[in-house]
Amino acid sequence: RQSGVVQPTVAGKKSFCWAPLPRQRERLGTKMPEDDVDVLFEVRTHLYVGNYQACINEAQKVDVSGEVAEERDVLMYRAMVAQAKYSTVRGEVNDSSPTALQAVKNLATYLSRKMEREQVVASVKKQQEDGISMSNPTVALIAAIIFMHEGESEAALRCLHGSDSLENIALTIQILIQMSRSDLARKELKRMQGLDDDSTLTQLATAWTDLAVGGEKLQDAYYIFQELADKYGPTPLLLNGQAVAHMMQGRYEDAEGCLLSAQEKNSNDPETLINLNVVAQHLGKPVETAQRYINQLKDGFPEHPFTRALAEKEKEFDAAVALVTS
């Protein structure tokens, strides 16, 4: 599964699966003119904090039309992608669906159909070059996600460049952190805070950046994750964030507590498995315990960035051993 919101791991690998909100409304939320209420606030917030089923349930309760209905559907199908319900997304989004939904469908295809990935990537590159498609924030963001899965960070950043969408900026921050450019991430965060300092997404981006900066900021990050968990309920995404803050401060037993809570909520979450493996090693647990998490990761998520990177390292190690012993 690729999560709707990036879940940080000590190993530095993150799952990118953002899908933006259509048009430019995402900065302030969807307002209904008759009562000036953001009718999709709960739907959006559930998605951001990793409560995917609640996002889907709330989306199905919202009775709206037009562009607001399109935004609702983008959020709902994005949550389904996070739950690996790829067939549902592919089956319900058809050729006549709006462009934003087509983008989410493309992501579902990329993540679920290995034989069609080359075709999806070629389509995304064509969109990037046509001078028009990237003006749609949804298309730009999904393209960036796919480029990140392909390991093309610079291409992903080009898709997002200049956007005032909170989600596009958030993904830019995630990419810069992965590139070890926390200095540039802080600049993007400042721009994001200027647009909407109170947004749940801005708070999450602040916590991610604090983790990257380290030092005294680690405890600040922990408090942000804790506050969001208290407000919206602990999710694997938020619990992993707390666990990483603990680990980076050497508090591995506390980290393990957070991760075991996350595992109770989702026993097959890849980020939780990665972090449990790290904690097990630092706590001196039996090798079998740490390896069990890796085996589960390999079985359930062979295409996860961490799994693929590990496979490459194992291959290189085997080759080096062969040279020494030959």
Secondary structure, 3 states (H helix, E strand, C coil): CCCCCCCCCCCCCCCCCCCCCCCCHHHCCCECCCCCCECCHHHHHHHHCCCHHHHHHHHHHCCCCHHHHHHHHHHHHHHHHHCCCHHHHHHHCCCCCCHHHHHHHHHHHHHHCHHHHHHHHHHHHHHHHCCCHHHCHHHHHHHHHHHHHCCCHHHHHHHHCCCCCHHHHHHHHHHHHHCCCHHHHHHHHHHHHHHHCCCHHHHHHHHHHHHHHCCCHHHHHHHHHHHHHHHHCCCHHHHHHHHHHHHHCCCHHHHHHHHHHHHHHCCCCHHHHHHHHHHHHHCCCCHHHHHHHHHHHHHHCCCCHHHHHHHHHHHHHHHHHHHHHC
